[in-house]
Amino acid sequence: MEPLSGNPFNAALESRGLAVLDGGLATALETLGHSLADELWSARLLRDDPDAIEGVHRQYLEAGADCVTTASYQASYEGFAAVGIDRAEATTMLLRSTALAEQAVEAYDSGDRPRPLVAASVGPYAAFLADGSEYTGCYEAGRSKIDAFHRERWDVLARTEPDLMACETIPNGVEARVLLRILADDDRFWAWLSFCCGDGGHLWDGTPIEHVAAACDETPRVAAVGVNCTAPHLVPELVSRIRTSTDLPIIVYPNSGEQYDATTRSWLGTDEPWMTAIDTSIQAGVTIVGGCCRIGPDRIAELRARVDRGDWSAG
C-alpha cells in the first residue's frame, strides 16, 4: 500500500478530516437548461458552450467542494470521431476540460480552506459506448482495446497537469486492472478509482469489490478507492467490503438512487436518502464524500455545511 504522504487529498483531510467532492456536472448543466441527451453528454459543451462548464465548476466551488472533476468523463477520441470531430479538435477539447476547471479554481477564494483540487475525469470504456454499459459492465472489447482506449486519453490529460486523475464509474474488473497498470506506468500522478456496482458486493460485471480494492491497495499512488454512480442503499455494505481489503482512504459519491434508461436517455424512479448513505459512510470511516448523477450544487452545499458542523446524527 502506498503511504498517505503525498496524497493530493492530504491538505483537505488534515485541515477538516473530511474532503467534499462536487456533484453531477451534467445534473447542474441540465438544471441550467442544457439538453445533453446525445452521445457526448456533457462533453459536447466543451465545444459548444465551455463557459457553461466553467460556470458549473464555480457553482460547486461556491457550494464548498474541495475538489472539482473535469468535463472529460464522456470525452474520448472514439466518441468524438463518432460524431464527426477530428483528432485535432478532440485533443483541444480534452485539454480544455482541465483548463476550465483550473480557471474556476484560480478565480475562487477558498478562504481558510486548502486550495481546491482539480481531478481529470477518466470515465469508463462504457461511457464511449453511450448505451448504458456503465450499468452492466458487459464489454465486447478485450484488454488490449480497453488499454489503448484509456492510455491515449490519459496521456493527453496528463499534459494538462491536473492534481490527480479520477478513474470513475468503472463497472468491469478487467478495466480496473488496465487503469491500475496505466497508473503504475506513469509515476507523475496519483489517481482515485471508484466503481459502479449493481449490488452490495460486486461491480456490475460480477467482480467482487474486495478483489479490485485489493488490487488498488497493491498499486502505488492510489489516492482513494470506493464507489460512485451507485444507489445509496448499496453503499454501506460496499464500504464494509472495501475496508476488508485496504487501508487506503475510501471515497463515495453515490447517485440519487434513480435508474438510468439508456434507450430514452433519462432517469427513472425516485430519490433514495442520499445523505443517509453519506452519513453512514462517514461513521464507517469514509473520508472523501460527494455526489454523482442527480446530485446538484444545492445538495453539495448541504453536505459542506454538515461536514463543517460535524453533524452526522440525523441522516
PLY file of the C-alpha trace (Angstrom):
ply
format ascii 1.0
element vertex 315
property float x
property float y
property float z
element edge 314
property int vertex1
property int vertex2
end_header
0.00 0.00 0.00
1.24 3.49 -0.88
1.55 5.60 2.30
-0.75 8.59 2.67
2.19 11.01 2.44
1.98 12.81 -0.89
-1.67 12.05 -1.45
-3.31 15.13 -3.04
-6.20 14.86 -0.57
-3.85 15.27 2.40
-4.34 19.03 2.82
-8.13 18.78 2.99
-8.06 15.70 5.20
-5.56 17.25 7.61
-7.50 20.54 7.69
-11.04 19.22 8.12
-10.81 15.45 8.49
-13.10 15.02 5.50
-12.90 16.09 1.86
-16.03 17.12 -0.06
-16.31 16.43 -3.79
-18.58 18.13 -6.29
-21.80 16.60 -7.61
-23.07 15.72 -11.07
-21.72 18.04 -13.77
-24.45 17.05 -16.20
-27.08 17.45 -13.48
-26.11 21.07 -12.92
-25.89 21.77 -16.65
-29.35 20.31 -17.27
-30.75 22.43 -14.44
-29.45 25.46 -16.33
-31.42 24.36 -19.41
-28.81 22.49 -21.44
-30.04 19.41 -23.30
-27.46 16.63 -23.02
-29.41 13.72 -24.50
-26.77 12.74 -27.06
-23.71 10.50 -27.34
-21.29 13.11 -26.00
-23.42 14.09 -22.99
-21.74 16.96 -21.11
-18.56 16.67 -23.23
-20.44 18.30 -26.13
-20.35 21.59 -24.27
-16.55 21.56 -24.34
-17.10 22.65 -27.94
-20.49 24.33 -27.87
-20.51 26.23 -24.55
-17.33 25.93 -22.49
-18.34 28.93 -20.37
-21.28 26.90 -19.07
-18.93 24.18 -17.86
-16.68 26.67 -16.09
-19.77 28.23 -14.54
-20.86 24.88 -13.08
-17.38 24.31 -11.66
-17.76 27.70 -9.96
-21.17 26.68 -8.58
-19.68 23.61 -6.94
-16.76 25.58 -5.55
-19.16 28.12 -4.08
-21.11 25.20 -2.61
-17.94 24.19 -0.77
-16.36 21.44 -2.87
-12.73 20.64 -2.07
-12.33 19.04 -5.50
-13.93 19.60 -8.90
-13.89 16.97 -11.63
-13.33 17.89 -15.27
-15.83 17.50 -18.11
-13.78 14.73 -19.73
-15.84 11.78 -18.47
-17.50 11.21 -21.85
-14.66 12.76 -23.88
-12.64 10.30 -25.95
-11.14 10.17 -29.42
-13.50 7.35 -30.37
-16.55 9.18 -29.05
-15.65 12.43 -30.76
-14.89 10.65 -34.05
-18.31 9.01 -33.99
-19.94 12.44 -34.27
-17.53 13.80 -36.86
-14.98 15.58 -34.65
-11.39 15.09 -35.86
-8.40 14.26 -33.68
-7.02 17.78 -33.55
-10.28 19.22 -32.25
-10.74 16.27 -29.89
-7.31 16.94 -28.39
-8.19 20.62 -27.99
-11.36 19.72 -26.09
-9.58 17.27 -23.80
-7.02 19.93 -22.95
-9.81 22.47 -22.47
-11.60 20.28 -19.93
-8.83 20.75 -17.38
-8.25 24.39 -18.29
-11.88 25.23 -17.49
-11.68 23.63 -14.06
-8.34 25.31 -13.34
-9.76 28.69 -14.32
-12.67 28.22 -11.95
-10.33 27.26 -9.10
-7.99 30.19 -9.74
-10.91 32.63 -9.60
-12.31 31.14 -6.37
-11.36 32.39 -2.92
-11.27 29.32 -0.69
-10.67 31.36 2.46
-9.15 29.26 5.23
-9.69 26.00 3.33
-6.90 24.49 1.21
-6.88 25.29 -2.50
-9.45 23.03 -4.19
-8.15 20.18 -6.30
-8.79 19.55 -9.99
-9.36 15.89 -10.86
-9.22 14.88 -14.53
-12.17 12.57 -15.10
-11.25 9.28 -16.75
-14.64 7.73 -17.46
-15.05 4.05 -18.35
-14.95 2.50 -21.80
-18.70 2.14 -21.30
-19.15 5.92 -21.46
-17.91 5.94 -25.07
-20.44 3.23 -25.95
-23.24 5.53 -24.71
-25.55 2.55 -24.30
-25.84 2.33 -20.54
-22.99 -0.17 -20.21
-21.86 1.56 -17.02
-24.80 -0.34 -15.53
-23.99 -3.77 -16.98
-20.20 -3.89 -17.18
-20.53 -6.09 -20.28
-17.86 -5.19 -22.84
-17.18 -6.88 -26.14
-13.74 -5.26 -26.19
-10.74 -7.17 -24.86
-7.98 -5.98 -22.55
-5.74 -4.60 -25.32
-8.51 -2.49 -26.85
-9.53 -1.11 -23.45
-5.89 -0.33 -22.68
-5.42 1.59 -25.95
-8.66 3.50 -25.37
-7.62 4.68 -21.92
-3.89 5.15 -22.44
-4.29 7.60 -25.33
-6.70 9.82 -23.44
-4.68 9.53 -20.21
-1.57 10.78 -21.99
-3.37 13.90 -23.25
-4.99 14.67 -19.90
-1.61 14.21 -18.21
-0.27 17.08 -20.32
-2.71 19.40 -18.54
-1.14 18.60 -15.15
-4.29 18.09 -13.05
-3.88 17.47 -9.33
-4.90 13.85 -9.81
-6.84 11.51 -12.09
-10.39 10.41 -11.30
-10.89 6.91 -12.72
-14.59 6.72 -12.05
-17.77 4.71 -12.65
-15.72 1.61 -13.51
-18.12 -1.36 -13.87
-15.68 -4.00 -15.10
-12.87 -5.80 -13.28
-10.61 -6.14 -16.31
-10.91 -2.42 -16.94
-9.98 -1.69 -13.32
-6.75 -3.62 -13.72
-6.00 -1.88 -17.03
-6.31 1.51 -15.34
-4.14 0.42 -12.43
-1.44 -0.68 -14.87
-1.57 2.70 -16.64
-1.27 4.44 -13.27
1.65 2.23 -12.27
3.39 3.04 -15.57
3.01 6.81 -15.04
4.88 7.99 -11.96
3.72 11.61 -12.29
0.22 11.28 -10.87
-1.99 9.95 -8.17
-5.48 8.69 -9.02
-8.61 7.54 -7.30
-10.56 4.56 -8.54
-14.28 4.37 -7.92
-16.51 1.58 -9.08
-20.07 1.33 -10.30
-21.92 -1.51 -8.56
-25.27 -3.22 -9.00
-25.44 -4.87 -5.60
-23.76 -4.65 -2.20
-20.73 -6.72 -3.12
-19.87 -6.62 -6.82
-19.09 -4.44 -9.80
-21.75 -4.68 -12.48
-19.78 -7.37 -14.33
-19.76 -9.55 -11.21
-16.22 -8.83 -9.99
-16.18 -8.83 -6.16
-15.46 -5.33 -4.84
-12.88 -6.81 -2.45
-10.81 -8.01 -5.41
-10.47 -4.62 -7.07
-9.94 -2.92 -3.70
-7.06 -5.31 -3.03
-5.59 -4.55 -6.46
-5.78 -0.84 -5.65
-4.05 -1.48 -2.33
-1.14 -3.10 -4.17
-0.69 -0.26 -6.69
1.41 2.85 -5.95
-0.22 6.29 -5.87
-3.84 5.26 -5.46
-5.25 8.25 -3.59
-8.55 6.57 -2.68
-10.77 3.65 -3.63
-14.54 3.49 -3.48
-17.82 3.66 -5.35
-19.79 6.21 -7.34
-22.90 6.37 -9.51
-24.27 3.59 -7.30
-27.60 3.53 -5.49
-27.26 4.99 -1.97
-28.71 1.96 -0.18
-25.89 -0.24 -1.53
-23.06 2.00 -0.33
-22.71 0.94 3.36
-22.20 -2.74 2.52
-19.76 -1.90 -0.28
-17.75 0.30 2.09
-17.60 -2.51 4.63
-16.30 -4.93 2.00
-13.73 -2.47 0.65
-12.31 -1.96 4.12
-11.57 -5.68 4.46
-9.07 -5.34 1.58
-7.36 -1.99 2.08
-6.49 0.81 4.49
-6.49 3.37 1.67
-8.82 6.36 2.02
-12.32 5.42 0.88
-14.24 7.68 -1.48
-18.01 7.53 -2.02
-20.20 9.68 -4.21
-23.45 7.88 -4.90
-26.15 8.99 -7.29
-29.68 9.82 -6.21
-30.90 6.23 -6.48
-32.82 6.83 -9.70
-32.15 4.41 -12.55
-30.79 5.47 -15.94
-32.67 4.31 -19.06
-30.15 4.21 -21.93
-32.90 3.97 -24.55
-34.67 7.17 -23.55
-31.55 8.71 -22.01
-33.49 9.68 -18.96
-33.59 8.91 -15.24
-36.48 6.89 -13.85
-37.74 6.17 -10.35
-37.46 8.19 -7.18
-34.71 9.52 -4.95
-33.24 7.44 -2.17
-31.95 9.02 1.07
-28.58 10.08 -0.36
-27.50 11.98 2.75
-28.21 8.95 4.91
-25.76 6.92 2.81
-23.16 9.67 3.24
-23.83 9.78 6.98
-23.45 6.03 7.39
-20.33 6.02 5.25
-18.62 8.71 7.31
-19.46 6.86 10.51
-17.84 3.79 8.92
-14.63 5.73 8.28
-15.10 7.11 4.76
-13.18 10.38 4.43
-13.94 11.61 0.87
-17.61 12.19 0.03
-19.71 13.79 -2.66
-22.46 13.20 -5.19
-22.88 11.83 -8.69
-25.83 11.86 -11.10
-28.87 13.88 -9.96
-26.96 15.44 -7.07
-26.56 19.16 -7.69
-24.85 22.15 -6.05
-27.63 22.66 -3.52
-27.08 19.21 -2.04
-23.31 19.62 -2.03
-23.78 22.90 -0.14
-25.86 20.99 2.42
-23.13 18.36 2.64
-20.45 21.03 3.13
-22.43 22.63 5.94
-22.87 19.31 7.70
-19.19 18.43 7.33
-18.19 21.78 8.80
-20.58 21.29 11.72
-19.61 17.66 12.26
-23.32 16.87 12.12
-23.76 13.17 11.32
-26.54 12.07 13.62
-29.78 12.82 11.81
-29.21 11.06 8.43
0 1
1 2
2 3
3 4
4 5
5 6
6 7
7 8
8 9
9 10
10 11
11 12
12 13
13 14
14 15
15 16
16 17
17 18
18 19
19 20
20 21
21 22
22 23
23 24
24 25
25 26
26 27
27 28
28 29
29 30
30 31
31 32
32 33
33 34
34 35
35 36
36 37
37 38
38 39
39 40
40 41
41 42
42 43
43 44
44 45
45 46
46 47
47 48
48 49
49 50
50 51
51 52
52 53
53 54
54 55
55 56
56 57
57 58
58 59
59 60
60 61
61 62
62 63
63 64
64 65
65 66
66 67
67 68
68 69
69 70
70 71
71 72
72 73
73 74
74 75
75 76
76 77
77 78
78 79
79 80
80 81
81 82
82 83
83 84
84 85
85 86
86 87
87 88
88 89
89 90
90 91
91 92
92 93
93 94
94 95
95 96
96 97
97 98
98 99
99 100
100 101
101 102
102 103
103 104
104 105
105 106
106 107
107 108
108 109
109 110
110 111
111 112
112 113
113 114
114 115
115 116
116 117
117 118
118 119
119 120
120 121
121 122
122 123
123 124
124 125
125 126
126 127
127 128
128 129
129 130
130 131
131 132
132 133
133 134
134 135
135 136
136 137
137 138
138 139
139 140
140 141
141 142
142 143
143 144
144 145
145 146
146 147
147 148
148 149
149 150
150 151
151 152
152 153
153 154
154 155
155 156
156 157
157 158
158 159
159 160
160 161
161 162
162 163
163 164
164 165
165 166
166 167
167 168
168 169
169 170
170 171
171 172
172 173
173 174
174 175
175 176
176 177
177 178
178 179
179 180
180 181
181 182
182 183
183 184
184 185
185 186
186 187
187 188
188 189
189 190
190 191
191 192
192 193
193 194
194 195
195 196
196 197
197 198
198 199
199 200
200 201
201 202
202 203
203 204
204 205
205 206
206 207
207 208
208 209
209 210
210 211
211 212
212 213
213 214
214 215
215 216
216 217
217 218
218 219
219 220
220 221
221 222
222 223
223 224
224 225
225 226
226 227
227 228
228 229
229 230
230 231
231 232
232 233
233 234
234 235
235 236
236 237
237 238
238 239
239 240
240 241
241 242
242 243
243 244
244 245
245 246
246 247
247 248
248 249
249 250
250 251
251 252
252 253
253 254
254 255
255 256
256 257
257 258
258 259
259 260
260 261
261 262
262 263
263 264
264 265
265 266
266 267
267 268
268 269
269 270
270 271
271 272
272 273
273 274
274 275
275 276
276 277
277 278
278 279
279 280
280 281
281 282
282 283
283 284
284 285
285 286
286 287
287 288
288 289
289 290
290 291
291 292
292 293
293 294
294 295
295 296
296 297
297 298
298 299
299 300
300 301
301 302
302 303
303 304
304 305
305 306
306 307
307 308
308 309
309 310
310 311
311 312
312 313
313 314
